[in-house]
Amino acid sequence: MGYHILKLSGSVFFSTAVLLWLSMRPASSEEMIHIDRFISPEVCAGCHSEIYEQWQNSMHHLSHKDPVYTRVAQFLRKGLTDAGEIEEAESCVKCHTPVGTLTGFPMKVSDDLSKTPEIATLGIQCDYCHSVESVTKIHNNGLVLKPGHGEDDPGVKFGPFDDAVPDYHEARYSKLHTEAEICGTCHDVKHVAFGTNLETTYTEWKNSPYHSKDPAKNIPCQGCHMYQKPGIPATGSTDRPENPGSAADGSVDRPHIFTHYFVGANSYVPGLFNDTEKAGMAVERLQHAATLSLDTSGIKDKTLSVTVANTGAGHSIPTGVADLRQVWLEITIKDKNNTTGFQMGTLNDKQELPENTIIFRVVFGDGKGNKVINLAKAREILKDNRIKAKEKVTELISLPFVPAAGSQVTVRLLYRSMDPEILKLIPGDPFEPLPVVEMAKVQAKI
C-alpha cells in the first residue's frame, strides 16, 4: 500500500482516510505500489495451469531476463552525457520490468539488476496485465493498474469475460483487454526527451486495413497474437481458428480462450531457455508474414524486379526496434553449371552483410542528418523503407551482366532479430550468431 503523508505545522501525520482512498484507487504507471500487492504467476498457475504453461518462456515472461535486451540496453546507456539521452537510455525498464518500476526497483537500466525482487524479474506477468483498469496514453507504458493486496486479498482481476465467477478472486469484464490499446501502451515508444517515434507497432496497426470501423473486419493485436499456438501461425495470411477450452482448470468451456504464447518473431531467446516449441512458433509466424515475386522480363537490360508483399503482419515488416532488426533480400544467380555469377545480400564468414544489401529498416539520426545506432541519441528519422501491413514494395536490381540462358535466379527474404555489428561492440562474452530465418523464397529460370 502506498503512503500519503500530510505535513501540518512541521509535524507529520498519516491520514487514515487518505490511506484507505489510496488502497482503493487505481495506480498509474507513474505512481508507486507496494510490491506485496502483486501475486506471483505461480499462484495463478494453481487455477490457470494451461495459460501459465503457455506464458512460461514467452517473450513477455522473459522481457527482463532476455540477455540480448539487458546487455544491449546497458551498453547503450554507457558513455552518455546529454541529459535527454540519459533519460531515454534509462527508461527501458518501464516496459521490460514493469512490476519493478511500479514498486520502486529497478527504476533505471543502470540499477544493479541482480537486486531486482524475484516477482519483478518475471517480466510482463499475469497479475500485471490483469490488474490493468485503464490507459492514460498509448505509448511508453501508460497503463493504470488496480492490483489487489496480495495472496490473501487478491482483489479484482480484469479480463474478456462478463460471466466469470472465480473462487479465489473477483472478476470484472474489461473491453480494454480485447482491444489493441492495452498492447499499444508498451508497443509504441516515444523518446522521453526528444519525442522521436522509436517503436510504432501499435500506430502501424492503427493505420492499417486491419484496424477497421467494421467490427467484422477489425483484427486487433489479440486477433493474431492470442490465437497463435503450435502449428497455427494465426497471421493475416493464414486461418486463425478459435481456441476452444476453459480459462481455468475445470471451469466452463468457451468457444475461444486467448492463448498466451507471446512469441512475436523471436526464435533466439526462447531457445536460450530450452523452449524449442516457442522458438519454432516464432519461425512459423515469420514464414507466414510475407511473400516474394520475381519479374525477369527486364533481364536483357540487366535488371531484375523483386516485389515483397506484407501479406501476414498486422504492422510493418520489421516492427518493434526496427533500426536493430534486419530484414533483407538475398539474391543469387547461378548458371546451368551451378556456378555463382552474381550475389547480393549474402552473409560473409563473419555473418556480416555487404554494403549494397537491400535492408528494410528504420535509420535514426542525431538531428543534423548523421546516422546514429543508439536509440537514446535519436532526434530524427532519416529513413523508413519498411513494408507496411497489406502493402508491397518493388526493388529494381541492377546486374553487372546479362545472365546466360538456363541460369537460375533465387531470391530470399531473410530475418535476423539484431545486427551483429552492434552485438560485437558489447564487452564480455561474445554473442553466438543470431539465427537467420528464411521468411520467403522465389526462384526463376532465365
Secondary structure, DSSP 4 states (H G I P E B T S, - for coil): ----EEEETTEEEE-HHHHHHHHHS-EETTS---GGGSPPHHHHHTT-HHHHHHHTTSTTTTTTT-HHHHHHHHHHHTT--SHHHHHHHHTTHHHHSHHHHHHTS--STTS-GGG--GGGGG-S-HHHHTTEEEEEETTTTEEEE---SSTTS--EEEES-SS---SSSEEEE-GGGGSTHHHHHHHEEE-TTT--EEEEHHHHHHTSTTS-SSTTT---THHHHTT-BTTB---TTS------B-SSTT---BS--------TT--SHHHHTT-HHHHHHHHHHHTTSEEEEEE-TTGGGTEEEEEEEE-S-SS-BS-SSTTT-EEEEEEEEE-TT--EEEEES---TTSPPPTT--EE-EEEE-SSS-EES-GGG--EEEEE-PBPTT-EEEEEEE-SS-PPTT-EEEEEEEEESS-HHHHTTS-SSPPPPPPPEEEEEEEEE-
